[in-house]
Amino acid sequence: VQLQASGGGLVRPGGSLRLSCAASGSIVSINDMSWYRQTPGKERELVARISRGGTINYVNSEKGRFTISRDNAKNTVYLQVNSLKPEDTAVYYCNALVTTGSRIIAYWGRGTLVTVSS
């Protein structure tokens, strides 16, 4: 199973980005899909999580600016990020709990860099 994240880049403060992460491979089903982010010297932190049925959890500080969604038919999770701030600069990683065969395994994408700067 592979997770391919895309959509990062350089954006000015106040701008928006839409991150995507598509899962492929031997997938029976995907349970929770999440977005994390990490800056140098800090631990990877959860940004948002969405269940297969659409239940969403946000880290409180990001609620309102970040919107997570998914397309189960495409095995893809999205993160819409609005009103970006310089402190949002980070590598954004997607995570998926994948049922493959008889096991549930957590997979990580390689990350996509978001840089917020004027």
Residue pairs with C-beta under 8 A, 6 or more apart in sequence:
1 23
1 24
1 25
1 26
1 27
1 96
1 98
1 100
1 105
1 107
2 23
2 24
2 25
2 107
3 21
3 22
3 23
3 94
3 95
3 96
3 107
3 108
3 109
3 110
4 21
4 22
4 23
4 24
4 109
4 110
5 19
5 20
5 21
5 92
5 93
5 94
5 109
5 110
5 111
5 112
6 19
6 20
6 21
6 112
7 17
7 18
7 19
7 20
7 112
8 17
8 19
8 91
8 92
8 112
8 113
8 114
8 115
9 17
9 113
9 114
9 115
10 115
10 117
11 17
11 84
11 114
11 115
11 116
12 84
12 116
12 117
12 118
13 84
13 85
13 86
13 116
13 117
13 118
14 83
14 84
15 84
15 116
16 80
16 81
16 82
16 83
16 84
17 80
17 81
17 84
17 114
18 78
18 79
18 80
18 81
19 35
19 78
19 79
19 80
19 81
19 92
19 94
19 112
19 114
20 76
20 77
20 78
21 33
21 35
21 76
21 77
21 78
21 94
21 96
21 109
22 74
22 75
22 76
23 30
23 75
23 76
23 96
23 98
23 107
24 75
25 100
26 100
26 101
27 75
27 98
27 99
27 100
28 98
28 99
28 100
28 101
29 52
29 98
29 99
30 52
30 72
30 75
30 96
30 97
30 98
30 99
31 51
31 52
31 96
31 97
31 98
31 99
31 104
32 49
32 50
32 51
32 52
32 95
32 96
32 97
33 49
33 50
33 68
33 70
33 77
33 94
33 95
33 96
33 97
34 46
34 47
34 48
34 49
34 50
34 77
34 94
34 95
34 96
35 46
35 47
35 48
35 49
35 66
35 68
35 77
35 79
35 92
35 93
35 94
35 95
36 44
36 45
36 46
36 47
36 92
36 93
36 94
36 95
37 44
37 45
37 47
37 88
37 90
37 91
37 92
37 93
37 114
38 44
38 45
38 90
38 91
38 93
38 111
39 89
39 90
39 91
44 93
45 59
46 59
47 58
47 59
47 62
47 66
47 68
47 79
47 92
48 56
48 57
48 58
48 59
48 62
48 66
48 68
48 79
49 56
49 57
49 68
50 56
50 57
50 68
50 69
50 70
50 77
52 70
52 72
54 70
56 68
58 66
58 68
65 81
65 82
65 83
65 84
66 79
66 80
66 81
66 82
67 79
67 80
67 82
68 77
68 78
68 79
68 80
69 77
69 78
69 80
70 76
70 77
70 78
71 78
77 94
77 96
79 92
81 88
81 114
84 114
84 116
85 116
86 116
86 117
87 116
88 114
88 116
89 114
89 115
89 116
89 117
90 113
90 114
91 111
91 112
91 113
91 114
92 111
92 112
92 113
92 114
93 108
93 109
93 110
93 111
94 108
94 109
95 106
95 107
95 108
95 109
96 106
96 107
97 104
97 105
97 106
98 104
98 105
98 106
98 107
